[in-house]
């Protein structure tokens, strides 16, 4: 049986931390769905299509990884995809309470869905999309924090 996992997030923009978790998730699953969440309540910097393209560029061609957008409940999306695992990253203790609540709610909605928490590589622990956006917005150097395609997209977005 193929074990399918979902790594959901906004990925606005994708960071080296996201890349790290995607690659390490492949050690735990046969197929990984990187799912860009569509949240109509948020004003993203990049469109869903742009975020999907940046993720594809950063990860490259790997037949085990699929990049898709979804909206609505993660538990329902997981059920539709036949996924049994959700991958989530924990950068700090402060992330845990929210992620724990989400994991329990997903289990309530889809009892067969397990959540696996991964900690980032030590040198990426501080990294977040919002921090990268803020640095880029004020002209700071982000090339060590994101894939070159993402760095270029950030420079272009904030050059306007």
Secondary structure, DSSP 4 states (H G I P E B T S, - for coil): ---EEEEEE--TT--HHHHHHHHHHTTT-SEEEEEEE--TTS--SS-HHHHHHHHHHHH---TTEEEEEE-S-HHHHHHHHT--EEEEEE-SHHHHHHHHHHHHHHHHH-TT-EEEEEEPPGGGTT--HHHHHHHHHTT---TTTS-HHHHHHHHHHHH-
